[in-house]
Amino acid sequence: MHETVYISETPLDYRKDYGQFFTPPAVARIMVEWVMKDHPETILDPAFGLGVFYDEVRKIDSDQQIQFTGYEIDENILNYFYHNNYGNNIRLFNDDYLEADTGSFDGIICNPPYMRFQKFLKRHDVLPKIEEKIGKKLVGYSNIASIFLMKSLCELNKNGRLAFIMPLEFFNTGYGKEVKRSLLEKHLLKHIIIFENEKEVFPEATTTVCILLCKRDNKKENIKITLIKSEEEINTRPDIDDLPCRQLHPDNLPYDKKWSPVILSLFSKQKIPKGFCELYLYGAFKRGIATGANEFFALSKSKIEELNISKKNLLKCITKSPQVNKTIFTESDFEDLFYADKPVYCLDVKDHNDLSVINYIKVGEQAGFSNRYLTRIKNPWYKIERRQPAPILFGVFNRGRLKVIRNYSTAVNFTCFHSFYPSLLGYNIIDKLFVYFLSDVGNTVIKMNKRSYGGNLEKLEPGDLNECLCPNQDQFALMQKEEVEKIIETAKINKELAVQISNELIARIINN
Ligand SMILES: C[S@@+](CC[C@H](N)C(=O)[O-])C[C@H]1O[C@@H](n2cnc3c(N)ncnc32)[C@H](O)[C@@H]1O
């Protein structure tokens, strides 16, 4: 198969530069079926690659009635396609789609390249032309995939159908608002397909993806949402319209709100409770300290003694996620780690004339730590970001339940945890917030903003956490101080029981 040959003969960096990741044929088939439902005469693929969509179209259009047009920027990949037998109903342009004046089509089908628009060299020339075409201003930090989509939507004929693979992030990001607006404006968006574990369906994908199915019929109707659970489901399903789906009225998907929580809550037993507000009312999550050379900065008791570094040049610091296994982390837990010789101090040079520190910095320079990606842009290279100890910590990567910690210690943390810094409002209810995070409702609602990395590994960025939903002030006011204290005391010795009591308490305040 030409894809296997191409991948084996092409360096990964080259493919990454062009965003060359391929659509599995079973997925291409669903997309092609959608686009061909109304018997199109013309079909466009703006990012042709090795032509998987063309191959699938040919299987249905055996007598080559359809005029197929493809754009592909990379001549090299096209040469692999030209080695095959292909029909005479295809026009292929070795051009940049974003610059091309393509005309319009009855069907458009695409797996666009994913990369930040800033990486796109010709963006300064291209952007004004596209903005003129779509009649909208685009923000410079868009993903190139969204620019492909917005251009293609303008090139779709009346009653034409479009199928696009898109990185799911546009549901929630700032630049995604314009994309969502374009999809909703003329009621184009008809069906969204998401994947429970896209690594199984898209082994090549480096980001979470979805498929968008659109039709330019100007009919306001419910938007279908399908969650594909396994590859088998795509292979065995009879027709795209028979895929099991939920339906959402378009008014429930406003372009200026995040879509992930609404869409994911359709498939979760947990619905977002009434009255919930966004977390940033109570404070904000920040990532932990990024040193760029943890093995140099993180120091254990024995290392500190060996180097003779004094406490004034050290900072108490959680440097690895497994150091905190308890839900409640106290100063005494910190001391236990220190005496167990875990690296729980971070070099934080305050006395630049201290001989021991000077010597250790020299050792670091000799080992090349001063030339790392993050250290070389700092002045001096061993300068540490300033952070206060945070009262609540969240694990960055989670499998299953979220790793949430109530931190009573005076330790700061590296990037293994995100740190919650409360506003004044949040400060006064910090324990109540913790109880919510601990509960099943909190876990499920927060995870609606997650990014999946395959193998059930889930990642939350500080931005995802800041925009997650939680009880409003009136709901928190229904929690009694004693009840909250009891949960925290319980969590010190029995996490499962603490979760159970939190669940009862949260159920009471949301059903009140
Ligand atoms: C994600 S791949 C998809 C390939 C194929 N359609 C598939 O689904 O397997 C995107 C393709 O778009 C090409 N590409 C990248 N930038 C482009 C541009 N500005 N114009 C046209 N093609 C582009 C890449 O070289 C790559 O082959």
The ligand as an SDF file (V2000), in Angstrom:
LIG
                    3D

 27 29  0  0  0  0  0  0  0  0999 V2000
   -3.5030   15.7010    7.2790 C   0  0  0  0  0  0  0  0  0  0  0  0
   -2.8070   15.4260    5.6530 S   0  0  0  0  0  0  0  0  0  0  0  0
   -4.1570   14.6260    4.8850 C   0  0  0  0  0  0  0  0  0  0  0  0
   -3.7910   13.8300    3.6710 C   0  0  0  0  0  0  0  0  0  0  0  0
   -4.9330   13.0260    3.0670 C   0  0  0  0  0  0  0  0  0  0  0  0
   -5.9910   13.8670    2.5230 N   0  0  0  0  0  0  0  0  0  0  0  0
   -5.5330   12.0900    4.0900 C   0  0  0  0  0  0  0  0  0  0  0  0
   -6.6090   12.3910    4.6000 O   0  0  0  0  0  0  0  0  0  0  0  0
   -4.9310   11.0540    4.3810 O   0  0  0  0  0  0  0  0  0  0  0  0
   -2.7670   17.0470    4.9920 C   0  0  0  0  0  0  0  0  0  0  0  0
   -2.1430   17.1960    3.6140 C   0  0  0  0  0  0  0  0  0  0  0  0
   -2.2090   18.5620    3.2250 O   0  0  0  0  0  0  0  0  0  0  0  0
   -0.9910   18.9690    2.6120 C   0  0  0  0  0  0  0  0  0  0  0  0
   -0.8710   20.4190    2.8050 N   0  0  0  0  0  0  0  0  0  0  0  0
   -0.2850   21.0940    3.8180 C   0  0  0  0  0  0  0  0  0  0  0  0
   -0.4160   22.4170    3.6570 N   0  0  0  0  0  0  0  0  0  0  0  0
   -1.1100   22.5940    2.5040 C   0  0  0  0  0  0  0  0  0  0  0  0
   -1.5620   23.7370    1.7910 C   0  0  0  0  0  0  0  0  0  0  0  0
   -1.3520   24.9570    2.2700 N   0  0  0  0  0  0  0  0  0  0  0  0
   -2.2410   23.5410    0.6480 N   0  0  0  0  0  0  0  0  0  0  0  0
   -2.4820   22.2900    0.1640 C   0  0  0  0  0  0  0  0  0  0  0  0
   -2.0550   21.1710    0.7650 N   0  0  0  0  0  0  0  0  0  0  0  0
   -1.4010   21.3160    1.9520 C   0  0  0  0  0  0  0  0  0  0  0  0
    0.0660   18.1390    3.3120 C   0  0  0  0  0  0  0  0  0  0  0  0
    1.2350   18.0020    2.5120 O   0  0  0  0  0  0  0  0  0  0  0  0
   -0.6680   16.8310    3.5400 C   0  0  0  0  0  0  0  0  0  0  0  0
   -0.4500   15.9460    2.4930 O   0  0  0  0  0  0  0  0  0  0  0  0
  1  2  1  0
  2  3  1  0
  2 10  1  0
  3  4  1  0
  4  5  1  0
  5  6  1  0
  5  7  1  0
  7  8  2  0
  7  9  1  0
 10 11  1  0
 11 12  1  0
 11 26  1  0
 12 13  1  0
 13 14  1  0
 13 24  1  0
 14 15  1  0
 14 23  1  0
 15 16  2  0
 16 17  1  0
 17 18  1  0
 17 23  2  0
 18 19  1  0
 18 20  2  0
 20 21  1  0
 21 22  2  0
 22 23  1  0
 24 25  1  0
 24 26  1  0
 26 27  1  0
M  CHG  2   2   1   9  -1
M  END
$$$$
